[in-house]
Amino acid sequence: MIYIVNAGDTVSSIARKTDVPVRKIVYDNELTDREQLVPGQALLVVPPGGEAGERGRLSVSGYAYPFIEPYILEQSYIALNELLIFSYGFTFEGDLVPPPQDDLWMIESAWKNGISPMLVLTPFSGGGFNNQLIKVIVENEEIQKKVMEELLFVVKDRGYAGVSVDFEYILPENKIQYAVFMGKLKELMNENGYKASVAVAPKTSAEQKGLLYEGMDYRLLGENADSVFLMTYEWGYTYGPPMAVAPINKVREVVEYAVTEIPAQKLVMGIPNYGYDWQLPYERGITRAITIGNEEAVSIAVENGAFIQFSDSSMSPWFTYQKAGMTHEVWFEDVRSIQAKLKLAEEYGLSGVGYWNLMRPFRANWLLLGKF
């Protein structure tokens, strides 16, 4: 069950009400101080022996960098089906660029726990997505062939289950060529017993304007990939005004459009494992929100005596607090908002959900997933 903390509640009193041991509530929710709660806080309360014995119906994937702390990654193993290792890049000459840290330990750890590790390919250059790299790979057949051959070699050599492509800011004139490239990659991978998936920006119509959207054709990419990861997050973002990172009403709009273009059984709905802390007043072009973990958000609320509220329209928790004479506004995810997203994925018969990213702890989330 999900228990919402009331004023005056303690972990001990909640344990008596729910007949769940204090130590289990503390452990499952990773409470740093078992007697320090905040009104409005959502706790996952699981009776002893009530944990999922196996993964749920929904397939679960998540991105992680090779420098992730092993204990944080291992938290997700009880729910995870696929590990997206971020990321390999490539040069303008078509040479594959491995991540700075060794990825082999993640690949081996994933297989050991029954999880499929996927190589993530990105057009990173100078710390960001470079659509000129995308332009080269989709327009130059020689470079394209070279990258795909190197990908196949690395997948075989390192022990990956396949390749997941995450290209963003694709030029509109490269839309068809990008989908064709995905089709060639899928064919190559499938012929050799591997998978090829693709991540797409959160569109709500085929004609949606903006560089993030115009280069992505949902229907063609759906036809040319084994699965499609909907990046349904970042409505609330670093430079934008305070709001939910993944408001359920906005996520629903994307899913409703996606299922008209792509079979539901191919779709993976993205979920953010993070939140943002904005200092007010918000000034466009000046204010920069700080990225925080979901458990970190609760700690901030506890430390500053905040009351956690819940938006029914976005199905997301939020609060404000005062520090050093300044007002802050925080939006994040908790088990209530996660549950709403999982129910949405089930409602539309999607194949699963995927997390950006696994780098921050959120044990209650992984326990909740076993129920879906």
TAZIFEN-V861622 format. One record per backbone hydrogen bond with DSSP energy under -1.0 kcal/mol. CO is the residue of the C=O (numbers start at 1). NH is the residue of the N-H. If there is no record, write none. Layout:
co	nh
CO	NH
CO	NH
This chain:
co	nh
1	45
3	43
5	40
6	9
10	14
11	15
12	16
13	17
14	18
15	19
21	25
22	26
23	27
24	28
25	29
26	31
33	36
38	41
39	308
41	5
43	3
47	50
59	353
60	81
60	82
61	355
62	84
63	358
64	86
65	68
69	73
70	74
73	76
76	79
76	80
81	116
82	62
83	118
84	64
85	120
88	122
89	97
91	94
95	91
97	89
103	107
104	108
105	109
106	110
107	111
108	112
109	113
110	115
111	114
116	83
117	161
118	85
119	164
120	88
121	166
123	130
128	125
130	134
131	135
132	136
133	137
134	138
135	139
136	140
140	144
141	145
142	146
143	147
144	148
145	149
146	150
147	151
148	152
149	153
150	154
151	155
152	156
153	157
154	158
155	159
155	160
161	195
162	119
163	197
164	121
165	199
171	174
172	175
174	178
175	179
176	180
177	181
178	182
179	183
180	184
181	185
182	186
183	187
184	188
185	189
186	190
187	191
189	194
190	193
195	163
196	226
197	165
198	229
200	231
201	203
205	208
210	213
210	214
213	216
217	221
218	222
219	223
220	224
227	198
228	268
229	200
230	232
230	270
231	233
237	240
238	289
245	235
247	251
248	252
249	253
250	254
251	255
252	256
253	257
254	258
255	259
257	260
258	261
258	262
263	266
264	267
264	351
266	228
267	351
267	352
268	230
269	354
271	356
275	292
276	331
277	290
278	329
283	286
283	287
290	277
292	275
293	297
294	298
295	299
296	300
297	301
298	302
299	303
300	304
301	306
302	305
309	318
311	315
314	248
316	311
317	332
318	309
319	330
321	328
323	326
326	323
327	280
328	321
329	278
330	319
331	276
334	338
335	339
336	340
337	341
338	342
339	343
340	344
341	345
342	346
343	347
344	348
345	350
346	349
351	59
352	269
353	61
354	271
355	63
356	273
362	366
363	367
364	368
365	369
368	371
369	372
372	58
